[in-house]
């Protein structure tokens, strides 16, 4: 199942994190109506006081689970203050100053990913995220208990959390770095904290 997705398909899957119609037991498809490609079924929609929103999608053959971390809510949308003032701004400060530490939403993202591993013991897990969702995905991967279960990560336009990770967290990320696909437009100001010479 995993090998059948193109880069564009992966991007379309990541965009589903913002789909307001996704709900438990609803099917998830990408593409247009004439060429729809089924991804799976929403098994969980997780939200809590940290502002996090995550969709857990199980593939039709139950062999893969996709974890979609939603990015920041647009300013003045319901709940935007938590995303921006309690997560985005503090993380930007930490990344720019090199301070260690993280926010409650990023910590929640790690707990959620580890819970998914327990709940779906026979499935490989693929992680998606954009913007703040990318930071959530990065931090969750840095704290995942079983890296062998992660089949891949596809994250887009998020700040680089690597500078704020502990040495142990960095080693975990480094051990699966070839499975983490981090897409960054260096002309966009959102993905801060990446070395200028990374290309």
N, C-alpha and C positions, 0 to 999 in steps of 0.2 A: 504494500500500500504506500509506504513512505517514498519509495523510489519513483513513483509515478507522477510526482508533482514537479512542475517547472518552477523556476525562480518567481515567475509572475504568479503562478498558482499560490505559492507560499505568501507572497505579498497580499493576494486577495484573501487568504485565510486570516492573516494578521488583521486586515481591515474589518473582519467580522466582529472583532472585539467591541466595535462601536455600534453594532447593529441593535437597535432598540427593540426589535421584534424577537430576538433570541430569548427563549425561555426553556425551562426544563421539558424534556421529551420532544422538543421541536427539532426537525431535521436541519442540517446546515449544508448548504450547497454554495459552490462558487461558479462563476461563469454566467452567461445569460440563459434565459429560459429554454432556448433551442439547444444549447450545449451545456446544460447544467452538469456539474460534476459533484456527486455526493461526497461530503467529507465525513459525516457521521451524525450523531444525535447529541444534543445538549443533555448532559447528565446532572450537572450542577451549575448554579449561578451563585457565586459567593460574594457577598458584600458585608462590610462591617463598619464600625465606627472610625476606622483609620482612613476611610474613603476608598478603600480598594474595591475593585470589581473584577471578577474573574469568571470566565466561562470554561467549563470542562466539557470537552466534546469527545465522545467515544466513537471510534471507527466502526463501520458496519460489521466487520469481522472480529471486532473486540480485541484486535492485536495491538492497537495504538490508541493512545489518549493524547489529545491536544489540549494544552493549557494556554488560554488566551488572556493575557493581562491587559486590561484597558488602560489607556493613557489618561492624561489630565482632562478633566472636564473643562469646557470652554468657559472663560470668565463670565460670571453672572448666571451660568446654568446651575441648577440645584446641586449643592455639594462642592462647588468649585473652590470655596475657601480652604477646605481641608486639603485638597490636592495641592494647591499653590502655596499656602502659608505654612502648612505643617509638613510638607514633603518636598515640593519642587525647590522652593527658596532655601530651606535649610540644607538640602543636598547640594545645590549649586554652591553654597558657601563652603561646605566641607570639601567638595571637589576642587574648588579654586584655591583654597588655603592649604589643602593636603591634610586636613584634620581627619582623624579616624572617627568612626561612628556612623550611625544611620538613623532612619526615622521609623516610626511605628508601622507605617504602611509597608516599607521594605521588609521589616521583620515578619509581618503577616504574610507577605508573599512567599517567604521561605517555609513557613509553617504549612501553607496551603500546598506547595509543591510536594513536600514530604508526606502530607496526608494523602495526596493523590497516589503516590507510590504504594502506600499501604492499602488504599481502597481498591486499586486495580493492580493486583500483584502479578498478573500474567501479561501485562501490556507494556510495550515500550512507550516512552513519554516524549512528546515534542513540545517545545515551549515557544510561544510567540509573544511579542510585545512591541509597543510603539510609544515613544516619548517617555512619560513617567512609567508606562507599562514596560518599556525597555529596561529602565532602572530596576523595576520590580523583578523582571526576568533575570537580569544579571545577578542581582543579590540572591535570588532564590537558587540559582545554579551554584553560586559560591557556597551555599549551605546545604546542598542536596546530600542526603545520606548515602545514596547508592548511584554513583555516576555511571555505572554500567547500564542502567535503565534508561538513560537519556539518549534518545536516538538523534536528536538535533535541537538547535535553538535558532530562531529566525527573528532577529530584533532590529528595529528600525528607528533611526533618528532620536536616540536617547543619549543623555549625558553619560560619560564614562565613569562607572562606579569603581573601577579597579584601584584607583589611588586611595580609596577609603577602606579597602579590604585589609584584613589581617593577613599575615604570612600564610597561615593555614588555609584561609579562604582562597588566597591567590593560587596556592598549590592545587587546590581542587579544581579551580577554573582552568589552570594551565594543563591539567591532566585530560581535559576534554576540549581544548581550544579548537581542534580541527572539526568539531561538531557544532561550534558556535559561529553563526553567520551574522555579523554585525554590520548593518548597512548605514553608512553615515554620509551625509552631504556636507562637506567642509565649508560650504558657503552659507550654511544655515547656522544661526547662533544657538539653537537648542542643544546640539550635541557637543557640549563643552567638555574639556578635560582630556582630549585626545592629543597625543604628540603631533607636532606639525610635520614631522618627517616619517609618519607612519605609512605613507603610500609608496 
